Amino acid sequence: MAKPSASASVAPTSYELLARRIHRQVMSPSAQLKRQTVIVREPGEREEDWDLLLEQLGEEESVRMARLEGGAVQLIWTNQHPD
């Protein structure tokens, strides 16, 4: 029986998938220009993952969060690296 190779990738966790999705949204040109975006938990994403993500975002000094109707959250951030 063959051993799995050391380079075999491990599937990302549900939290990692959520964090990657939000990271892509935050890094989009439009969000970067405005320094804000509205994030929404999508169907199928775990509530525990969402709560952890919001908790971690809330610890960032450069990020303000405003909870909106329907569970959406507006993120507003400052430029941490001024030009």
Rosetta silent file (secondary structure, phi, psi, omega in degrees, C-alpha in Angstrom):
SEQUENCE: MAKPSASASVAPTSYELLARRIHRQVMSPSAQLKRQTVIVREPGEREEDWDLLLEQLGEEESVRMARLEGGAVQLIWTNQHPD
SCORE:     score description
SCORE:     0.000 S_00000001
   1 L     0.000  132.318 -176.006    0.000    0.000    0.000 S_00000001
   2 L   -79.092  141.353  175.667    1.398    3.370   -1.020 S_00000001
   3 L   -81.619  146.953  174.548    2.007    6.078    1.557 S_00000001
   4 L   -65.222  141.508 -178.707    0.518    9.515    0.895 S_00000001
   5 L   -71.545  154.022  179.451    3.190   11.852   -0.377 S_00000001
   6 L   -64.633  -24.557 -178.760    4.468   14.623    1.852 S_00000001
   7 L   -88.363    0.404  178.666    3.348   17.111   -0.756 S_00000001
   8 L   -61.723  130.249 -176.962   -0.255   15.883   -0.692 S_00000001
   9 L   -82.328  146.913  177.339   -2.410   18.866    0.112 S_00000001
  10 L   -96.472  135.619 -179.599   -4.782   18.891    3.020 S_00000001
  11 L   -62.515  138.357  178.933   -8.263   20.210    2.316 S_00000001
  12 L   -66.479  151.162  177.552   -8.836   23.648    3.859 S_00000001
  13 L   -73.525  167.181  177.935  -11.139   23.880    6.846 S_00000001
  14 H   -62.654  -34.896  177.923  -14.521   25.564    6.590 S_00000001
  15 H   -66.591  -43.156  179.485  -13.073   28.518    8.513 S_00000001
  16 H   -61.566  -39.483  178.320  -10.141   28.822    6.092 S_00000001
  17 H   -64.068  -42.747  177.768  -12.528   28.832    3.140 S_00000001
  18 H   -62.793  -48.013 -178.615  -14.604   31.583    4.763 S_00000001
  19 H   -61.295  -39.510  178.256  -11.519   33.642    5.617 S_00000001
  20 H   -64.420  -41.698  179.916  -10.208   33.311    2.045 S_00000001
  21 H   -62.203  -45.673 -179.085  -13.551   34.446    0.605 S_00000001
  22 H   -67.925  -37.994  177.887  -13.669   37.508    2.843 S_00000001
  23 H   -60.564  -44.207  177.838   -9.998   38.270    2.141 S_00000001
  24 H   -60.991  -39.977 -179.380  -10.676   38.250   -1.616 S_00000001
  25 H   -66.462  -44.980 -179.858  -13.621   40.581   -1.071 S_00000001
  26 H   -64.555  -36.133 -176.883  -11.602   42.983    1.101 S_00000001
  27 L   -84.636   -1.386  179.523   -8.708   42.976   -1.373 S_00000001
  28 L   -62.281  148.671 -179.065  -10.906   43.703   -4.392 S_00000001
  29 H   -55.020  -40.261 -179.060  -10.002   46.951   -6.182 S_00000001
  30 H   -64.255  -46.797  179.812  -13.381   48.493   -5.383 S_00000001
  31 H   -64.987  -38.780  179.763  -13.170   47.723   -1.667 S_00000001
  32 H   -66.448  -38.620  178.747   -9.582   48.927   -1.502 S_00000001
  33 H   -63.979  -44.483 -178.015  -10.471   52.191   -3.194 S_00000001
  34 H   -84.293  -17.155 -173.850  -13.370   52.846   -0.805 S_00000001
  35 L    57.297   37.349  175.817  -11.634   51.203    2.188 S_00000001
  36 E  -162.089  157.334  175.335  -14.878   49.484    3.025 S_00000001
  37 E  -160.739  162.541  176.173  -17.041   46.520    2.094 S_00000001
  38 E  -113.164  124.456  179.362  -20.107   44.687    3.358 S_00000001
  39 E  -106.612  148.180 -178.037  -19.677   41.020    4.189 S_00000001
  40 L  -137.708  136.968  174.880  -22.479   38.501    4.491 S_00000001
  41 L   -71.787  126.815 -178.475  -22.480   34.933    5.738 S_00000001
  42 L   -88.601  154.415  176.609  -23.419   32.689    2.844 S_00000001
  43 L   -55.550  136.700  179.325  -25.719   29.670    3.068 S_00000001
  44 L    95.216  -16.168  176.863  -23.718   26.632    4.084 S_00000001
  45 L   -83.634  138.796 -175.657  -21.102   28.577    6.039 S_00000001
  46 L   -71.705  137.483  178.656  -20.941   27.605    9.684 S_00000001
  47 H   -62.007  -36.644  179.373  -22.180   30.134   12.230 S_00000001
  48 H   -62.656  -40.449  178.305  -19.240   29.231   14.507 S_00000001
  49 H   -65.179  -44.048 -179.966  -16.782   30.110   11.725 S_00000001
  50 H   -60.415  -46.813 -179.411  -18.590   33.399   11.047 S_00000001
  51 H   -61.799  -41.195  178.820  -18.559   34.329   14.752 S_00000001
  52 H   -64.541  -42.756  178.758  -14.829   33.548   15.013 S_00000001
  53 H   -60.872  -46.307  179.821  -14.071   35.629   11.921 S_00000001
  54 H   -64.020  -37.905  177.884  -16.015   38.603   13.296 S_00000001
  55 H   -62.545  -44.360 -179.785  -14.275   38.238   16.656 S_00000001
  56 H   -67.840  -40.053  176.751  -10.871   38.299   14.979 S_00000001
  57 H   -63.415  -36.916  179.687  -11.788   41.261   12.782 S_00000001
  58 H   -65.031  -21.095  179.070  -13.018   43.084   15.888 S_00000001
  59 L   -83.618  -11.808  179.879   -9.547   42.773   17.415 S_00000001
  60 L   -78.306  122.960 -177.988   -7.946   44.646   14.510 S_00000001
  61 L   -65.058  -28.866 -175.472   -7.281   48.256   15.516 S_00000001
  62 L   -89.410    2.937 -176.210   -7.556   49.512   11.945 S_00000001
  63 E  -117.655  129.908  171.499  -10.971   47.909   11.304 S_00000001
  64 E  -108.547  140.816  179.138  -14.375   49.230   12.351 S_00000001
  65 E  -121.380  139.566  175.047  -17.391   46.965   12.100 S_00000001
  66 E  -130.635  121.015  178.273  -21.042   47.930   11.900 S_00000001
  67 E   -77.299  133.035 -178.204  -23.706   45.250   12.033 S_00000001
  68 L  -110.817  169.971  177.286  -26.429   45.789    9.476 S_00000001
  69 H   -60.149  147.896  176.569  -29.928   44.393    9.078 S_00000001
  70 H    79.871    6.947  177.180  -30.123   40.804    7.942 S_00000001
  71 H    91.386   -3.189  178.037  -26.823   39.803    9.548 S_00000001
  72 L   -71.179  158.053  179.231  -24.528   41.658    7.154 S_00000001
  73 E  -133.400  127.207  175.924  -21.495   43.471    8.546 S_00000001
  74 E   -89.977  128.799  175.538  -19.915   46.609    7.119 S_00000001
  75 E  -106.619  131.200  176.060  -16.134   46.707    7.413 S_00000001
  76 E  -129.924  130.631 -177.411  -14.361   50.054    7.262 S_00000001
  77 E  -133.434  159.671  177.046  -10.599   50.243    7.588 S_00000001
  78 L  -100.588  161.068  178.250   -7.823   52.768    7.625 S_00000001
  79 L   -77.918  115.431 -179.159   -4.677   52.625    5.585 S_00000001
  80 L   -78.760  -17.833 -177.449   -2.070   51.038    7.821 S_00000001
  81 L  -124.856   81.372 -178.276    0.745   51.956    5.429 S_00000001
  82 L   -59.072  145.762 -179.877    0.377   55.630    4.459 S_00000001
  83 L   -71.841    0.000    0.000    1.928   56.585    1.147 S_00000001
